[in-house]
């Protein structure tokens, strides 16, 4: 098989079946070493209370596909659906795809145009659309307060709840084995994955080029001493594959 990805050794640092299948179809030699795991919050009560009271909110805002998965899974367990009249916002196309997968037919009313990060999401809101409105913001336990603070500054009433925790996975051994065999690029979908890679790999990982989903993860990769080879635009599997193909042409 020919093409810019054929024969390339790609390390995927999370469980990502869709990406693994796409890489294999393009002839890449993909290996998986999950470095982080997503777990339920230590205390589910704040999330459960918010989800049972979704009708109180005008907006449900998602800053990651992981948040969508965590919320939709918990809603199903609680027997809760999306109320009519609840508006949805997404940080970018990858998160929007996750929304549509979780709730077919749901409409995302706000998504940044080309600036897929927290500040871009805040800027995408018209102040008049959120002033005095109640917003539910489900996030990870490691999330920054950029979105909640920015929306509050626009007059919104923001309930920020932890929907999931990010913890280190037991991927150190598989990572070490993969690095010994050589890696052309490592794929990161979040800053926490970069942090886990740096902790597990140490100096052995510093020369590995990085392919990332989004500018925030790119900043984390550079801060960890990695060279960013490709940034997915848009932040989807297709965007990542296109960015890698362009980098290796």
Secondary structure, DSSP 8 states (H G I E B T S, - for coil): --STTTT-EEEE-S--HHHHHHHHHTT-EEEE---EEEE--S--HHHHHHHHTGGG-SEEEES-HHHHHHHHHHHHHHT----TT-EEEESSHHHHHHHHHHSTT--EEEE-SS--SHHHHHHHS-HHHHTT-EEEEEEETT--SHHHHHHHHTT-EEEEEEEEEEEE-S-HHHHHHHHHH--SEEEESSHHHHHHHHHHHGGGGTT--EEESSHHHHHHHHHTT--EEEE-SSSSHHHHHHHHHHHT-
